[in-house]
Amino acid sequence: MKNDKLVFRIVMALSIVVFVAVIVLNKKILPVPEVIPSFVYKLPKLNALINGTCSLLLLLSLYFIKQKNIEIHKKLNIITFCLSAVFLLSYITYHWMAKETTFPADNSLRPVYLTILISHIILAALVLPLILLSFHKGFQNQVEKHKKLVRFAFPIWLYVTVTGVVVYLMISPYYLYR
């Protein structure tokens, strides 16, 4: 019980730190290098590829747990988690260094884009603690608690990865450095 409280506090602290870091980097508060490394402009495409891969891995993970293949389920989720961590680092790097691209105000799809983007951002922030807690419960072999968390975490995480690709596809024609 005491350990659960500590884990919960660590998960919440980490989630808040990540959320604040994303906000700070999006506001361009930190100094940006004078010369932006060329790889930075490839990161949005990498992020979309990672998100798409995570979507497929999450669906495969669901398939394998339904087949009672716990080992493959665990491995797929660990790979997905690691890829999501790489995504986060890449996302932070890109938004720290690159100039923000905005969806054109005169584009009739702007309301659709903004709806998807806003829901994506909000749910991405909310899903991190759910993912971390469900991983903890899974690794502790607390299957019932893990299932209860995953009931919420899985569809949100899947939505975030899928909409990450959709957001990229919608905004990518407007990148200045294509």
Sequence and secondary structure as in RCSB ss.txt:
>XXXX:A:sequence
MKNDKLVFRIVMALSIVVFVAVIVLNKKILPVPEVIPSFVYKLPKLNALINGTCSLLLLLSLYFIKQKNIEIHKK
LNIITFCLSAVFLLSYITYHWMAKETTFPADNSLRPVYLTILISHIILAALVLPLILLSFHKGFQNQVEKHKKLV
RFAFPIWLYVTVTGVVVYLMISPYYLYR
>XXXX:A:secstr
 HHHHHHHHHHHHHHHHHHHHHHHHHTT S   SS  GGGGGHHHHHHHHHHHHHHHHHHHHHHHHTT HHHHHH
HHHHHHHHHHHHHHHHHHHHHHS      TT TTHHHHHHHHHHHHHHHHHHHHHHHHHHHHHHTT HHHHHHHH
HHHHHHHHHHHHHHHHHHHHHGGG TT 
